Amino acid sequence: MTGGMVSGLPEGSIFADELGFETGRLGAFHLKSVFCPVFRVSSNTLIPSGVEAAAQAFFNFNPVPLDVLLQTVPGRLHGKVGTLCLLLHIANAHHIVIDGFDLYLSCGDVQALGRDGTAERTALILGRLAEIGISRQSLICAFSRKAREEESSADRVLDPVLASGVRIAVDEFGPAGFDPACIEAWRPHSVRIDGGWFRRVIEVDAARRLCAQLVEALQEKGIQISVGGIQTPQQLHAALEVGVDCVGGPLFSRPAQGGSFPDFQTLEIDAFFREPEKVVIPLR
């Protein structure tokens, strides 16, 4: 196995096995990449168009929530842990991100990162892409913005990402809102509606109609809209009703762990409504 240290994270490292699959190590914890497929809505089918990467922590070979790991790390180093995860995902995506597939990375809150932090993270991501041999055109970096202060400065934080040519997504859209001025400044490729927020919204008819209007308004700007966390056929029906472009969630597929070779298939939408009890339970 070969290893590499993560700058600024003394106990953090990444190890590759003889097949090139990588595992992160942070103290007594191990980190692995998991990839959840994203499907593009096309007529009556869902076509796999990309994967969303996430980190799974392990302690004594047992899976634990990532928050458990973060509780053992000083708050000032949480950003470094996030960077370790991103570098890990890129390395483990090389056999999954085939031609035409997008790789979605959740890159953090712009207010927490700041301009310098965003520039540093972008440089590391681009270097890792070049090292692994993944085109930057395959990458979509998703950023959230939880704080509302200093909005004008927040709008400029992503300038280094825009300059790199990497596509940007607005992450966790919904719970905290997102003003039109910031959408204009970020010029996102896509907006990712928060799954928990969406599930609450669709329970209220008036809110569902407003959601459909919002989706239409963003699409008129050329922005792709996706919603994740779809768990039931009823939620899929609501997502199609409001007009989103892409969907993801445990209803469609189990996550694929880095090191596996998943074969994501095109899905017939009608099949979910012929078998309404069909819900795929994700691996834990």
Backbone as numpy.savetxt, mean C-alpha at the origin, in Angstrom:
# Nx Ny Nz CAx CAy CAz Cx Cy Cz
23.93 -17.04 3.83 23.08 -15.84 3.83 23.95 -14.61 3.83
23.48 -13.54 3.19 24.18 -12.28 3.21 23.36 -11.29 4.00
24.01 -10.31 4.57 23.29 -9.36 5.40 23.68 -7.94 5.12
22.86 -7.01 5.54 23.15 -5.61 5.40 22.50 -4.83 6.51
23.20 -3.83 7.03 22.67 -3.02 8.10 21.82 -1.89 7.53
20.88 -1.43 8.31 20.03 -0.31 7.93 20.56 0.94 8.63
20.92 1.95 7.88 21.50 3.15 8.45 20.57 3.79 9.48
21.12 4.10 10.65 20.35 4.76 11.69 19.51 3.83 12.53
19.57 2.54 12.23 18.80 1.55 12.99 19.77 0.45 13.42
20.48 0.64 14.55 21.59 -0.23 14.92 21.25 -1.71 14.95
20.03 -2.04 15.41 19.68 -3.46 15.53 18.91 -3.96 14.30
18.80 -3.12 13.28 18.04 -3.50 12.10 18.93 -4.00 10.98
18.55 -5.08 10.35 19.33 -5.61 9.25 18.42 -6.41 8.34
18.92 -6.68 7.14 18.19 -7.46 6.15 19.09 -8.61 5.70
18.52 -9.81 5.69 19.26 -11.00 5.30 18.60 -11.64 4.09
19.41 -12.09 3.16 18.90 -12.77 1.97 19.31 -14.24 2.00
18.39 -15.13 1.63 18.74 -16.54 1.54 19.34 -16.84 0.18
19.62 -18.11 -0.07 20.31 -18.49 -1.31 19.45 -18.25 -2.54
18.13 -18.09 -2.37 17.25 -17.82 -3.50 17.00 -16.32 -3.69
17.55 -15.51 -2.80 17.39 -14.07 -2.92 16.21 -13.50 -2.18
15.44 -14.33 -1.47 14.31 -13.83 -0.69 14.84 -13.25 0.63
14.33 -12.10 1.00 14.91 -11.37 2.11 14.00 -11.33 3.33
14.64 -11.30 4.49 13.96 -11.21 5.79 14.60 -10.09 6.58
13.78 -9.28 7.22 14.31 -8.25 8.09 14.48 -8.77 9.50
15.45 -8.22 10.20 15.65 -8.59 11.60 15.80 -7.31 12.41
15.07 -7.26 13.51 15.13 -6.10 14.40 15.08 -6.61 15.84
16.23 -6.66 16.47 16.29 -7.24 17.80 15.86 -8.69 17.77
14.87 -9.05 18.60 14.38 -10.43 18.65 13.29 -10.71 17.62
12.94 -9.71 16.82 11.85 -9.86 15.85 12.39 -10.11 14.44
11.59 -10.80 13.66 11.84 -10.95 12.23 10.69 -10.28 11.47
10.99 -9.81 10.27 10.00 -9.15 9.42 9.99 -9.81 8.05
8.80 -10.11 7.57 8.65 -10.66 6.22 7.66 -9.81 5.43
7.82 -9.82 4.13 6.90 -9.11 3.24 5.72 -9.98 2.88
4.53 -9.38 2.86 3.36 -10.04 2.30 2.78 -9.13 1.23
2.19 -9.73 0.21 1.69 -8.96 -0.93 0.23 -9.31 -1.17
-0.60 -8.28 -1.18 -2.04 -8.43 -1.40 -2.36 -7.93 -2.80
-3.03 -8.73 -3.62 -3.31 -8.31 -4.99 -4.31 -7.17 -5.07
-4.12 -6.33 -6.07 -5.04 -5.25 -6.39 -5.65 -5.59 -7.75
-6.98 -5.49 -7.84 -7.68 -5.87 -9.06 -8.31 -4.65 -9.73
-8.15 -4.57 -11.04 -8.77 -3.50 -11.82 -10.14 -3.96 -12.30
-11.14 -3.09 -12.12 -12.50 -3.40 -12.57 -12.56 -3.22 -14.08
-12.97 -4.27 -14.77 -13.09 -4.21 -16.22 -14.33 -4.97 -16.64
-15.38 -4.21 -16.99 -16.66 -4.82 -17.37 -17.12 -5.74 -16.25
-17.23 -7.05 -16.53 -17.71 -7.98 -15.52 -16.58 -8.81 -14.92
-15.36 -8.31 -15.00 -14.22 -9.06 -14.46 -13.36 -8.16 -13.58
-12.60 -8.82 -12.73 -11.58 -8.15 -11.92 -10.24 -8.68 -12.39
-9.42 -7.80 -12.95 -8.16 -8.20 -13.54 -7.02 -7.83 -12.60
-6.17 -8.77 -12.19 -5.05 -8.41 -11.31 -4.12 -7.41 -12.00
-3.89 -6.28 -11.33 -3.09 -5.21 -11.94 -1.90 -4.80 -11.09
-1.81 -5.32 -9.87 -0.69 -4.94 -9.02 -0.79 -5.61 -7.67
0.16 -5.28 -6.81 0.17 -5.82 -5.45 0.48 -4.69 -4.48
-0.11 -4.79 -3.30 0.16 -3.87 -2.21 1.00 -4.60 -1.17
2.13 -4.01 -0.82 3.05 -4.66 0.11 2.73 -4.27 1.55
2.93 -5.22 2.46 2.76 -4.97 3.89 3.79 -5.81 4.63
4.05 -5.44 5.88 5.03 -6.15 6.69 4.32 -7.03 7.73
4.84 -8.23 7.90 4.37 -9.13 8.94 5.52 -9.39 9.90
5.30 -9.08 11.18 6.32 -9.30 12.20 6.17 -10.68 12.81
7.31 -11.25 13.23 7.33 -12.56 13.89 8.18 -12.47 15.15
7.72 -13.11 16.20 8.49 -13.24 17.44 8.47 -14.70 17.84
9.65 -15.29 17.97 9.76 -16.73 18.23 8.99 -17.53 17.17
9.09 -17.07 15.92 8.50 -17.73 14.76 6.98 -17.66 14.74
6.39 -16.89 15.65 4.94 -16.70 15.67 4.58 -15.30 15.17
3.57 -15.18 14.29 3.19 -13.86 13.80 2.60 -12.99 14.91
3.00 -11.73 14.93 2.48 -10.75 15.90 2.19 -9.46 15.15
1.29 -8.62 15.65 1.03 -7.32 15.01 2.30 -6.48 14.98
2.42 -5.69 13.92 3.60 -4.83 13.80 3.70 -3.85 14.96
2.56 -3.46 15.51 2.58 -2.54 16.66 3.32 -3.13 17.86
3.28 -4.45 17.99 4.01 -5.09 19.09 5.51 -4.85 18.94
5.99 -4.99 17.72 7.40 -4.70 17.45 7.72 -3.24 17.73
6.86 -2.34 17.24 7.13 -0.90 17.38 7.17 -0.46 18.84
6.47 -1.17 19.71 6.50 -0.83 21.13 7.88 -1.06 21.75
8.70 -1.84 21.09 10.05 -2.12 21.61 11.10 -1.18 21.03
10.66 -0.27 20.15 11.58 0.63 19.45 11.27 2.07 19.86
12.28 2.90 20.16 12.01 4.30 20.48 11.24 4.99 19.34
10.34 5.88 19.71 9.51 6.55 18.72 10.30 7.24 17.63
11.47 7.78 17.99 12.29 8.50 17.00 12.82 7.57 15.90
12.76 6.24 16.14 13.27 5.29 15.16 12.16 4.60 14.36
10.90 4.96 14.61 9.81 4.31 13.89 9.93 4.55 12.39
10.37 5.73 12.01 10.55 6.01 10.59 11.59 5.11 9.96
12.66 4.80 10.72 13.70 3.91 10.22 13.17 2.49 10.04
12.29 2.07 10.95 11.66 0.76 10.81 10.82 0.73 9.53
10.10 1.82 9.28 9.31 1.91 8.05 10.19 1.81 6.81
11.35 2.46 6.84 12.27 2.39 5.71 12.78 0.97 5.52
13.12 0.30 6.62 13.57 -1.10 6.53 12.51 -1.94 5.82
11.25 -1.76 6.21 10.16 -2.53 5.60 10.05 -2.24 4.10
10.17 -0.97 3.71 10.04 -0.62 2.30 11.15 -1.26 1.47
12.39 -1.22 1.96 13.50 -1.82 1.24 13.31 -3.33 1.14
12.78 -3.92 2.19 12.50 -5.36 2.20 11.46 -5.71 1.14
10.39 -4.92 1.08 9.31 -5.19 0.11 9.82 -5.13 -1.32
10.63 -4.13 -1.63 11.12 -3.98 -3.00 11.94 -5.21 -3.40
12.80 -5.67 -2.49 13.63 -6.83 -2.80 12.79 -8.08 -3.02
11.71 -8.24 -2.25 10.90 -9.45 -2.33 9.82 -9.38 -3.39
9.72 -8.24 -4.08 8.68 -8.08 -5.10 9.17 -8.43 -6.50
10.48 -8.73 -6.64 11.03 -8.87 -7.99 10.41 -10.02 -8.76
9.90 -11.04 -8.07 9.30 -12.18 -8.77 7.79 -12.06 -8.86
7.23 -11.00 -8.26 5.78 -10.79 -8.27 5.40 -9.65 -9.21
6.21 -8.59 -9.25 5.91 -7.43 -10.10 6.34 -7.76 -11.53
5.45 -8.45 -12.23 5.71 -8.81 -13.62 5.39 -7.61 -14.51
5.66 -7.75 -15.79 5.41 -6.65 -16.73 3.96 -6.18 -16.63
3.81 -4.87 -16.43 2.47 -4.29 -16.34 1.89 -4.26 -14.95
2.53 -4.93 -13.98 2.06 -4.93 -12.60 2.58 -3.71 -11.87
1.74 -3.15 -11.00 2.14 -2.04 -10.14 2.48 -2.56 -8.75
3.46 -1.92 -8.13 3.82 -2.21 -6.74 3.45 -1.01 -5.90
2.48 -1.19 -4.99 2.04 -0.12 -4.10 2.79 -0.22 -2.78
3.45 0.86 -2.40 4.14 0.93 -1.12 3.53 2.04 -0.28
3.13 1.73 0.96 2.67 2.76 1.89 3.89 3.42 2.49
4.13 4.67 2.12 5.40 5.33 2.44 5.32 6.29 3.62
4.16 6.38 4.29 4.10 7.13 5.53 3.37 8.45 5.44
3.34 9.13 6.57 2.66 10.41 6.73 3.63 11.54 6.40
3.25 12.40 5.47 4.17 13.44 5.01 4.53 14.42 6.13
3.61 14.68 7.03 3.91 15.61 8.12 4.97 15.03 9.05
4.89 13.72 9.29 5.87 13.08 10.16 7.22 12.97 9.48
7.24 12.69 8.17 8.50 12.54 7.45 9.21 13.86 7.24
8.45 14.91 6.88 9.06 16.18 6.52 9.75 16.09 5.17
10.18 17.23 4.65 10.80 17.26 3.33 12.10 16.46 3.30
12.97 16.66 4.31 14.25 15.96 4.33 14.05 14.46 4.46
13.14 14.06 5.34 12.88 12.64 5.51 12.31 12.00 4.25
11.44 12.74 3.56 10.86 12.23 2.32 11.94 12.10 1.25
12.83 13.09 1.15 13.91 13.05 0.16 14.85 11.87 0.44
15.18 11.65 1.72 16.07 10.54 2.07 15.41 9.20 1.74
14.14 9.06 2.11 13.45 7.80 1.84 13.32 7.56 0.35
13.04 8.61 -0.42 12.92 8.47 -1.87 14.23 8.01 -2.48
15.35 8.59 -2.03 16.66 8.20 -2.56 16.95 6.73 -2.28
16.62 6.27 -1.07 16.85 4.86 -0.72 15.97 3.94 -1.55
14.72 4.35 -1.77 13.81 3.54 -2.58 14.31 3.42 -4.01
14.72 4.55 -4.59 15.21 4.53 -5.97 16.47 3.69 -6.10
17.35 3.80 -5.11 18.56 2.98 -5.14 18.25 1.50 -5.05
17.28 1.16 -4.23 16.88 -0.24 -4.07 16.24 -0.77 -5.35
15.41 0.05 -5.99 14.79 -0.36 -7.25 15.86 -0.69 -8.29
16.87 0.19 -8.39 17.94 -0.03 -9.36 18.73 -1.28 -9.02
18.98 -1.50 -7.74 19.73 -2.68 -7.30 19.00 -3.96 -7.65
17.70 -3.98 -7.43 16.91 -5.19 -7.65 16.54 -5.36 -9.12
16.48 -4.25 -9.85 16.14 -4.31 -11.27 14.66 -4.15 -11.55
13.96 -3.42 -10.67 12.55 -3.12 -10.88 12.43 -1.69 -11.43
11.65 -1.53 -12.48 11.48 -0.21 -13.07 10.75 0.72 -12.12
11.21 1.98 -12.05 10.51 2.93 -11.18 9.10 3.23 -11.70
8.88 2.95 -13.00 7.53 3.14 -13.55 6.53 2.12 -12.98
7.05 1.06 -12.35 6.16 0.07 -11.73 5.71 0.47 -10.34
6.38 1.47 -9.76 6.17 1.80 -8.36 5.14 2.92 -8.17
4.27 2.73 -7.18 3.36 3.78 -6.74 3.57 3.97 -5.24
4.06 5.15 -4.86 4.31 5.45 -3.46 3.08 6.15 -2.88
2.49 5.53 -1.86 1.28 6.06 -1.25 1.63 6.80 0.03
1.20 8.04 0.12 1.47 8.88 1.28 0.15 9.33 1.91
0.15 9.40 3.23 -1.00 9.92 3.95 -0.63 11.28 4.54
-1.63 11.97 5.05 -1.39 13.24 5.75 -2.39 13.35 6.88
-1.96 12.95 8.06 -2.87 12.90 9.20 -3.03 14.26 9.87
-1.98 15.07 9.87 -2.06 16.39 10.51 -2.59 17.41 9.52
-3.16 18.48 10.06 -3.75 19.51 9.20 -3.00 20.83 9.26
-1.99 20.93 10.11 -1.28 22.19 10.24 -0.32 22.39 9.07
0.00 23.64 8.81 1.01 24.01 7.83 0.74 23.31 6.49
-0.47 23.47 5.99 -0.86 22.74 4.80 -0.01 23.11 3.59
0.36 24.38 3.45 1.13 24.76 2.28 2.48 24.08 2.25
3.13 23.96 3.43 4.42 23.28 3.46 4.25 21.79 3.23
3.14 21.22 3.73 2.89 19.80 3.51 2.73 19.50 2.03
2.12 20.45 1.30 1.92 20.25 -0.12 3.23 20.15 -0.88
4.32 20.75 -0.36 5.60 20.77 -1.05 6.51 19.63 -0.64
6.14 18.89 0.38 7.01 17.83 0.89 7.31 16.79 -0.18
6.36 16.53 -1.05 6.52 15.45 -2.02 7.22 15.89 -3.30
7.75 17.10 -3.33 8.50 17.55 -4.52 9.61 16.58 -4.92
10.40 16.02 -3.96 11.44 15.08 -4.36 10.88 13.82 -5.05
9.71 13.37 -4.61 9.11 12.19 -5.23 8.61 12.53 -6.63
7.95 13.68 -6.76 7.47 14.10 -8.08 8.62 14.25 -9.06
9.74 14.79 -8.58 10.89 14.99 -9.45 11.51 13.67 -9.90
11.33 12.61 -9.11 11.93 11.32 -9.44 11.18 10.58 -10.54
9.95 11.00 -10.81 9.15 10.31 -11.81 8.32 9.17 -11.26
8.47 8.86 -9.96 7.66 7.82 -9.33 6.24 8.33 -9.16
5.27 7.49 -9.40 3.87 7.89 -9.23 3.50 7.96 -7.75
2.56 8.86 -7.44 2.14 9.10 -6.07 0.67 8.71 -5.91
0.36 8.13 -4.76 -1.03 7.87 -4.39 -1.32 8.55 -3.07
-2.53 9.03 -2.93 -3.01 9.53 -1.64 -3.51 8.32 -0.86
-2.94 8.10 0.31 -3.26 6.92 1.12 -4.26 7.28 2.21
-5.03 6.29 2.65 -5.95 6.44 3.77 -6.92 7.60 3.57
-7.39 7.75 2.35 -8.32 8.83 2.04 -9.64 8.58 2.75
-10.15 9.60 3.43 -11.46 9.48 4.06 -11.51 9.90 5.50
-10.83 9.20 6.42 -11.02 9.50 7.84 -10.69 10.94 8.22
-9.61 11.47 7.69 -9.21 12.84 8.04 -9.57 13.84 6.97
-10.17 13.35 5.88 -10.49 14.24 4.78 -9.24 14.59 4.00
-9.45 15.25 2.86 -8.31 15.67 2.04 -8.78 16.81 1.15
-8.15 17.97 1.30 -8.67 19.15 0.61 -8.23 19.16 -0.85
-9.03 19.79 -1.73 -8.73 19.83 -3.16 -7.38 20.48 -3.48
-6.97 21.48 -2.69 -5.71 22.17 -2.96 -4.53 21.20 -2.86
-4.59 20.31 -1.89 -3.51 19.34 -1.72 -3.52 18.32 -2.86
-4.69 17.93 -3.31 -4.78 17.04 -4.46 -4.10 17.67 -5.66
-4.34 18.97 -5.86 -3.73 19.68 -6.98 -2.22 19.72 -6.84
-1.73 19.95 -5.62 -0.28 20.07 -5.40 0.43 18.73 -5.56
-0.20 17.65 -5.08 0.45 16.34 -5.13 0.37 15.71 -6.52
-0.64 16.09 -7.30 -0.86 15.51 -8.63 -0.79 13.98 -8.57
-1.64 13.35 -7.73 -1.53 11.90 -7.55 -2.00 11.10 -8.75
-1.38 9.96 -8.93 -1.84 9.00 -9.92 -3.15 8.37 -9.47
-3.25 8.14 -8.14 -4.42 7.46 -7.61 -4.72 7.91 -6.19
-5.95 7.64 -5.78 -6.41 7.88 -4.41 -6.91 6.56 -3.87
-6.39 6.20 -2.69 -6.76 4.93 -2.07 -7.71 5.22 -0.90
-8.97 4.86 -1.08 -9.97 5.10 -0.04 -9.73 4.13 1.11
-9.71 4.65 2.32 -9.52 3.82 3.50 -10.67 2.81 3.61
-10.31 1.51 3.76 -11.32 0.46 3.76 -12.29 0.56 4.92
-11.78 0.85 6.12 -12.67 0.96 7.28 -13.64 2.11 7.14
-13.15 3.24 6.65 -14.01 4.41 6.42 -15.07 4.09 5.37
-14.66 3.41 4.29 -15.60 3.06 3.23 -16.71 2.15 3.75
-16.34 1.18 4.57 -17.35 0.25 5.09 -18.38 0.97 5.94
-17.96 2.01 6.64 -18.92 2.80 7.43 -19.80 3.68 6.53
-19.18 4.28 5.53 -19.90 5.20 4.65 -21.03 4.50 3.90
-20.78 3.31 3.42 -21.77 2.65 2.57 -23.00 2.18 3.34
-22.95 2.28 4.67 -24.12 1.91 5.47 -25.19 3.00 5.45
-24.83 4.20 4.97 -25.75 5.34 4.95 -25.97 5.76 3.50
-27.20 5.73 3.04 -27.49 5.98 1.62 -26.98 7.34 1.17
-27.23 8.39 1.97 -26.80 9.72 1.58 -25.28 9.79 1.48
-24.60 9.17 2.43 -23.13 9.17 2.42 -22.60 8.40 1.22
-23.28 7.31 0.86 -22.85 6.53 -0.31 -22.97 7.36 -1.58
-24.05 8.15 -1.68 -24.22 8.99 -2.87 -23.13 10.06 -2.93
-22.82 10.65 -1.79 -21.75 11.65 -1.75 -20.41 11.03 -2.12
-20.18 9.80 -1.68 -18.95 9.10 -2.02 -18.85 8.90 -3.53
-19.96 8.54 -4.16 -19.98 8.35 -5.62 -19.67 9.65 -6.34
-20.21 10.77 -5.84 -19.92 12.07 -6.44 -18.45 12.44 -6.30
-17.88 12.13 -5.14 -16.46 12.41 -4.91 -15.59 11.58 -5.85
-15.92 10.30 -5.99 -15.17 9.43 -6.90 -15.22 9.97 -8.32
-16.40 10.37 -8.76 -16.55 10.91 -10.12 -15.74 12.17 -10.32
-15.76 13.06 -9.32 -15.02 14.32 -9.43 -13.52 14.07 -9.54
-12.99 13.12 -8.78 -11.56 12.82 -8.85 -11.20 12.14 -10.17
-12.08 11.26 -10.64 -11.81 10.58 -11.91 -11.80 11.57 -13.07
-12.60 12.63 -12.98 -12.59 13.65 -14.03 -11.25 14.37 -14.12
-10.47 14.31 -13.04 -9.11 14.87 -13.04 -8.07 13.86 -13.50
-8.53 12.66 -13.91 -7.61 11.63 -14.37 -7.01 10.81 -13.25
-7.62 10.85 -12.06 -7.10 10.14 -10.89 -7.82 8.79 -10.76
-7.04 7.74 -10.58 -7.58 6.41 -10.39 -7.99 6.23 -8.93
-9.14 5.61 -8.70 -9.67 5.44 -7.34 -9.70 3.96 -6.99
-9.14 3.63 -5.83 -9.18 2.24 -5.37 -9.69 2.20 -3.94
-10.21 1.06 -3.57 -10.65 0.83 -2.19 -10.19 -0.56 -1.78
-9.59 -0.65 -0.60 -9.11 -1.93 -0.11 -9.94 -2.43 1.05
-9.55 -3.58 1.56 -10.25 -4.15 2.72 -11.62 -4.69 2.42
-11.91 -5.00 1.15 -13.23 -5.54 0.80 -13.34 -6.95 1.37
-14.39 -7.17 2.18 -14.54 -8.44 2.89 -15.75 -9.25 2.45
-16.76 -8.58 1.90 -18.00 -9.27 1.58 -18.49 -8.88 0.18
-19.33 -9.71 -0.44 -19.92 -9.33 -1.73 -20.71 -8.03 -1.64
-21.35 -7.76 -0.49 -22.11 -6.52 -0.35 -21.19 -5.30 -0.44
-20.01 -5.41 0.15 -19.05 -4.31 0.06 -18.52 -4.16 -1.37
-18.31 -5.29 -2.05 -17.90 -5.23 -3.45 -18.97 -4.55 -4.29
-20.23 -4.90 -4.05 -21.33 -4.27 -4.78 -21.33 -2.75 -4.57
-21.11 -2.33 -3.34 -21.08 -0.89 -3.05 -19.91 -0.22 -3.75
-18.75 -0.87 -3.79 -17.58 -0.29 -4.46 -17.84 -0.13 -5.95
-18.47 -1.13 -6.55 -18.81 -1.03 -7.97 -19.86 0.05 -8.21
-20.79 0.17 -7.27 -21.87 1.15 -7.40 -21.33 2.57 -7.37
-20.35 2.85 -6.50 -19.80 4.21 -6.44 -18.79 4.46 -7.55
-18.37 3.40 -8.26 -17.59 3.59 -9.48 -16.08 3.55 -9.32
-15.56 2.86 -8.30 -14.10 2.82 -8.14 -13.46 2.05 -9.28
-12.17 2.31 -9.50 -11.43 1.67 -10.58 -10.78 0.35 -10.17
-10.35 0.27 -8.90 -9.63 -0.91 -8.43 -10.12 -1.30 -7.04
-10.02 -2.59 -6.74 -10.44 -3.10 -5.44 -9.40 -4.10 -4.94
-9.42 -4.32 -3.64 -8.57 -5.33 -3.03 -9.16 -5.73 -1.70
-8.67 -6.83 -1.16 -9.16 -7.26 0.14 -9.27 -8.77 0.24
-9.59 -9.26 1.45 -9.63 -10.71 1.68 -10.72 -11.44 0.93
-11.71 -10.72 0.39 -12.74 -11.40 -0.40 -12.14 -12.04 -1.64
-11.08 -11.47 -2.19 -10.58 -11.87 -3.50 -9.41 -12.85 -3.45
-8.56 -12.72 -2.45 -7.37 -13.57 -2.44 -6.69 -13.50 -1.08
-6.01 -14.56 -0.71 -5.16 -14.54 0.47 -3.88 -13.76 0.13
-3.29 -13.10 1.11 -2.00 -12.45 0.87 -0.93 -13.49 0.52
0.00 -13.09 -0.32 1.11 -13.97 -0.70 2.37 -13.52 0.04
3.02 -14.43 0.72 4.23 -14.08 1.46 5.41 -14.00 0.52
6.31 -13.06 0.79 7.53 -12.96 0.02 8.26 -14.29 0.04
8.66 -14.77 -1.13 9.27 -16.09 -1.23 8.34 -17.10 -1.87
7.06 -16.73 -2.00 6.12 -17.59 -2.71 6.00 -17.11 -4.15
5.34 -17.90 -4.96 5.16 -17.54 -6.36 3.66 -17.59 -6.68
2.93 -16.56 -6.28 1.47 -16.58 -6.46 1.07 -16.47 -7.92
-0.06 -17.03 -8.23 -0.61 -16.95 -9.58 -1.98 -16.29 -9.47
-1.99 -14.96 -9.45 -3.23 -14.23 -9.29 -4.05 -14.34 -10.58
-5.31 -14.75 -10.44 -6.16 -15.02 -11.59 -7.19 -13.91 -11.79
-7.62 -13.73 -13.05 -8.75 -12.86 -13.34 -10.01 -13.47 -12.74
-10.84 -12.64 -12.11 -12.02 -13.12 -11.41 -13.29 -12.61 -12.09
-14.29 -13.48 -12.13 -15.60 -13.09 -12.66 -16.41 -12.45 -11.53
-16.87 -11.23 -11.74 -17.60 -10.52 -10.69 -18.89 -11.25 -10.33
-19.58 -11.78 -11.33 -20.86 -12.45 -11.06 -20.71 -13.61 -10.09
-19.54 -14.23 -10.07 -19.35 -15.40 -9.21 -19.49 -15.04 -7.73
-19.15 -13.81 -7.37 -19.25 -13.41 -5.96 -20.71 -13.26 -5.53
-21.59 -13.02 -6.48 -22.99 -12.83 -6.14 -23.80 -14.11 -6.33
-23.24 -15.06 -7.06 -23.85 -16.39 -7.11 -23.55 -17.16 -5.83
-22.39 -16.85 -5.21 -21.98 -17.53 -3.98 -21.72 -16.48 -2.91
-22.78 -15.84 -2.39 -22.59 -14.71 -1.47 -21.89 -15.08 -0.18
-21.88 -16.39 0.18 -21.22 -16.76 1.44 -19.71 -16.93 1.27
-19.21 -16.81 0.00 -17.79 -17.04 -0.24 -16.96 -15.85 0.26
-16.22 -16.05 1.32 -15.28 -15.06 1.83 -13.99 -15.78 2.13
-12.91 -15.35 1.49 -11.61 -15.98 1.72 -11.01 -15.37 2.97
-10.66 -16.17 3.94 -10.08 -15.69 5.18 -8.58 -15.53 5.00
-8.02 -14.35 5.26 -6.59 -14.15 5.04 -5.76 -14.95 6.03
-4.54 -15.32 5.60 -3.62 -16.00 6.50 -3.20 -15.08 7.62
-3.02 -15.62 8.81 -2.60 -14.84 9.96 -1.20 -15.26 10.37
